[in-house]
Amino acid sequence: MEENSPKKKWYFLDSRAVSNLLVVLIGILFYMALANIGALQSKVDSLLGVLSPFIAGFAIAYLLNTPMDFFERRVFYNFKRKRGLSVLTVYLLALVVVVILLNLILPQVIESILALGSNMSTYLSNLNLFVQDLIDQYHLEGEGLTDLVTLYQDLLKRAATWASQKVPELLSLGVAVGNVLISAITALISSVYMLAGKGRLVPQLKKIIYAAAPTAKVDRFLSICRHANGVFVGFINGKIIDSAIIGVLCFVLNLIFQIPFAMLVAVVVGVTNVIPFFGPIIGAVPCIMILIIVDPWAALRFGVLVIALQQFDGNILGPKILGDSTGLDAIWVLVAIIVGGGLFGFLGMLLGVPTFAVIYALVRDWTNSRLKAKGIDGNGKPVHAAEQDSHATQE
């Protein structure tokens, strides 16, 4: 027995040795990944290209899951095939909405863009006359304003040249329509399967996770997933509804205040409004730049209108629809948008807020549990002493 005991130390490692070994292996893998970052990025892009239809299908299924649950629980709850009827109803409604939007919005947007491009020279000439009238009427210093208008016109001409160069590239994409169509069909079919089969898919995934990890850790992981899902669903659905209302309201007000290219401007404002905090500003800047060359006074009216819309959305409509779905203070919302946008662009600006909200909740829970384990509060005082101080203050 004594001769065999030393051999056990060679064949079996304790938990600390295993942890150290894992740390070393992770460090080696991280170094190799950094040393071959170009090849790794290429492999990741190729993998994402293959999986992109399924990622798009998951996004579609995730967006339609909430209305599907509504129909399944509130409308078809007495039917035998309630899941299939709910999926069919949701996709039919989505198809109707898309067709209506394409028929009502897309033609007007295309018409506005074509009209803006064909009349660019006339708009620029009118802008010169407008500036000259201001200089003569108010006896302004003409040289500075003229130089500013010239720079602005050069900027617009460069933008128009860039757009004209990109149009052939966009038209050449017609060659890849077949691949795009196949990917779109694959994404649509995969989303249908995900929604229809989520009653089997989710329990299967849970079974695998419970089999592979300790029960307590799996319970904690699933609790985090439920919280994250609630935050993302509430935020994304709320933002879509909020932006749709703002877009429609902007279009109606554009017609009332006679803003040129009313549909194009409303679409830009509505789409960019999905970005928290910076959305109205991002949407207003290009619209004002366009309206300045068309009708400067209309640009001024639109600027006032956007400020009023932003105040209405930020103080009344947004809180009414979104509520406190993220639980973040304004400073953390700002940080999430800047970091998310810097790393992942438009998508990062949109999803950065709910992602940061989940991380913030995890850090808050961990901090509270550590303080509770130490028996102190946030000021470093023992919990009992802090309670006594609070009672004494109240008395």
N, C-alpha and C positions, 0 to 999 in steps of 0.2 A: 504493500500500500504506500509506503514511504517513497519507493522508487518511482511509482506512477504519479505521485502528487506533483512533482516539479513539471511534468509534461503538461498538466492541465493549465499551467500559467502560460505555456507557449501557444496552446491551441485556443484558449478562451481569453477574451479581453473584457475588462470591466467597462462600465458605462462611460467613465471619464476618458479612457483611452479611445473608445469608439467616437466620442464627441470630438476629441482632438483630431482624430483621423479624418472625420467628415469636414472639419474646418479647413484642414490642409488641402483636401481634395477640392472643396469649393473654391479655395484661393487659386489653385492651379487652373481650374476650369475658367475662372474669371480672367486670369492672366492670358490664357489662350484665346478667349473670346475677344479681349482687347487687342491682342497681337494680330488677330485675323478679322478685324471688324468689318472690312470691306467684303470679304467672302461671306461672312455671317449675315451681313445686311442683304446681300444678294440672295442667299438661301431663304431668309425670312420673307423677302419680297416675293420670291417665287411661290413659297408656301401660301402666303396671303392671297396671291393671285389665283391659286387653285381653289382656296377656301372662300373666296370672296362671294360667290353665289350663296353659299350656306350662311355666311355672316350676314349678308343682306336679307336672306330668308328669316334668320333669327330676329333681325331688327324689325321686319314686317310683323312677324308673329308676336313680338313683344309689344308693339304698338296696338295691335288688334286684340290682345289678350283681355284687356279690361272691358271693352264693349262685348266681347264674346262671353265673358263671365256674366255680364249683366243680362244678356239674352238667355243664357243657360239657367240662371237662377230666378229670373223674374218673369220671363215670357214663356219659355218652353219647358218649364220645370215638370209639367205633367206628361210630357211626351216621352215615348220610349227612346227615340233617337234624338234626344235633346242636344247632345254635343254636335252631331252632324248638322242639325237644323241651325244651330247657333253659328257654326263656322260658315255655312252657306249664306246665312243672312248678313253676317259681318262683311264677307267679301263682296256680296252684291251691293251693299251700301257703300263700301269703299270704291267700287267700280263706278257707281252713280256719281259720287262726289268728284272723283278724278275726271270723269267725262264732262261734268258740268263746269269744273274749273278750267279744263282745257278749252272748252268751247266759248266760255265767257271771258276768260282772262288772257289766254295765250295769244289769240288774234289781235287783241287791243295792244298788248305789250309789243308784239312784233311790228305792228303798224306804227306805234310811237317811236320805236328805235329807227325804223326806216325813214320816217318823217324827220326825225332829228338829224340823221346823217345827211339826207338830201338837202336840207335847208340850213346846214351849218354855216355856209358863207354869208347867207342873209342875216342870220342871227348875230354873227360877229360884226357885221357892218352896222346893224342896229345898235349893238352894244357900244360901238365907237361913237355913234351919234348921241346916244344917251349920256355917255360920259362927257362929251363935248358940251352938251346942253347944261349939265350940272356945273361944269367949270365956268361957263359964261353967265349962268344965272346967279350963282353964289360967289363969283369972283374967287374961285379956288386957285391954288397953285397948280397949274396944268401939267407941268413937267413930271412931277412925281406920280400923279394919277395916270398919265399917259403911259409912263414906263410900267406901272403896275398892270394896266390893261394889256399892254403888249406881252408882258410875261405870262399873263393869264391866257391870252389867245394862243401863244406858243405852246403852252401846256395842253390846251384843248386840241390843237392841231396834231401834236405828237400822240395824244390819246386816240384821235381819229385815225391817224396813220397806223398805229399799232393794231387797232381793231380791224382795219381793212386788210392788214397782213395776216391776221388770225382767221379771217373769214374763209379763205381757201383751205386752211388747215382743218377748220370745222367741217367744211363740205367734204373734204377727203376722208373724213371719218365714216362716210357712207359705205366705204368698202368693208368696214368692220361691223356693219349693222347686223350681219348674220351672227357673229360671235356675241354681240351685245344682246341680241334677241334670245339666243340660247341661254345666256347667263340669267337674263330676266325671267325666262320661263322656269329655269332651274330654281331660282330664288323663290318664285311664287309657289311652285310645287312643294319645295322643302318647307316653306312657311305653313302651308296647309297641313302637311304631315306633322309638323311640330305642334300646331294647335290641336289638331284632331287626336294626336297620340300622346298629349302631355300627361294624360291620366295613367299611362303605362310607363312613359319615359322617365318622369320624375321619381316614381317609386323605385325603378330599376337603378337610377343613379344613387339614390339614398341607400339602397341595399349594398351597392358596391362600396360606398364610402364607409358605412358602418362595418363592413367586413374588413376593410383595410386599416382602420384607425380605431383608437380607443373610444368608447362610447361617450365619455365626458367631453372629449375634444370635438367629436362629431356634433354633439348637441350644441356646443358653443359655436361651431362653424355654421351650422344651419340657422342658428339664431341670428348670427351676423348677416347671413344671406337674406333672411326674411326682412330684417331691418333695411338692408340696402335696397331690396326690391321695392319696399314701401316708399322709400325716399325717391328712387328713380321714377317709379310709376307716377307718384303724385306730382313730381316736378316736371317731367317731360309732358305728360298729358295736360297738366295745368298750363304750361308754357305754350303748347300748341293752341289750346282754346283761347288763351289770352292774346296771342299774336294774331289769330284769325279775327277776333273782335276788333283789335286795334287796326288791322288792315282794312276791314270793311268800314269802320268809322272814319279812317283817314280818307278813303275814297269818297264817301258821302260829303265830308267837309271840303275836300278838294273841289267837288262839283259846286258846292254852295259858294265858296270863296273864289271860284273861277281860276283854279290853279291849272296851268297847262300840263298835258300828259298825265291826267289824273290817275289812270289805271297803273301806268308804269311807276309813278311815284308811290302809290299805295302798296303795290307789290313789294317794292324795295323796303319800305318802312315795315310792312308786315313780316317779311322774311327775316330781316335783321333784328326784329323785336324779340325773337326767340333767345337772343343773347342777353343775359341779365346785365343790368347796370349800363353797359356801353352800347346796347343795341340801338336805342333811338338816335344816339349821336352818330354811330357808324352808318345808319341808314340815311340820316338827314344830310350829311356832308356831300355825298355825290348828287343827291337830289337838288340841293341848293346850288351846286356848281352848274348843273344843267339848266336850272331855272334862271340863273343870272343872265345867261346869254339869250334866253328866250324872252323873259320879261322880268327885269330886276325888281319891280314892285311886287310881282307875284312871288318872287324868291323871298322878299321880306315878309309877305303875308304867310308864306309856308313856314318860315322860321318861327314866327309867333305861334302858328298852329301846332308845330311839332313840340314846342315847349309846353303848350297846354295839354297835348296828348300825353307827353311824358309824365307830367304832374298827375294827370288823371289815372294813368296806368300805375304809376309808382305808389300813389297814396290811396286809391279807391279800388280800381279793378283788379290789379295784381294781388294785393292782400286778400281780396274777397275770393278769388279763384284759388290761389296757391296756398293761402293761409300761412302757417309756419311749417311748411313741408320740409325745410332744410334745418331749421333751428340755428342758423348761423347769423352772427352779427354782420353789419355792413362791411367792416374792415376785412373779415375773412372771405366774404363774397368777392370783394375786390381782389384779394390775393389769389383766390381760386381762379378767377377769370384771367388774370394776367399770366399766371403760371401755366394754366391749361392752354391758353391761346398761344403762348410762346413755344410750348412743346408740341402741340397737336393742331394748331390752327383753329379754324372755325368750329370743328367738332370738339376740340378741347375747351373752347370758350363756352360751348353749350353744356357739355357733360362735366366740366370741371367743378361746378358748384355742387351737384349731388354727390360726386365722388369725394370731394373735400368734406362734405357733411358727414358721410359715413366714416371717413378717417377721423374726423373731429369727435364723433360719438365714441369711437373705439378708444381714442386717447383719453377722453373724459372718463369713460368707465374704468380704464386701467388705472388712471390717477386716483380716482375715488377708492378703488379696491386697495391700492397700495397705502393710501392714507388711513383707511380703516384698519388694515393689518398692523400698521404702526401705532394706531390709537391716537392719531393727531388730526387736527383740522388743517385747512389751507394756510393758516398762519403759523403752523408749527407748534401750536399749543395742544396739550392733551385734551381729548374730547370732553372728559368730565369737567375739566377746568373751564373750557370754552362754554359749556352749557351753564355752569354756575355764573360766569360773567354775564351771559345773556339774560339769565333770570334776574340777576341783580340790577341790570340796566332797565329791564321792564318794570321792576318794582320802584 
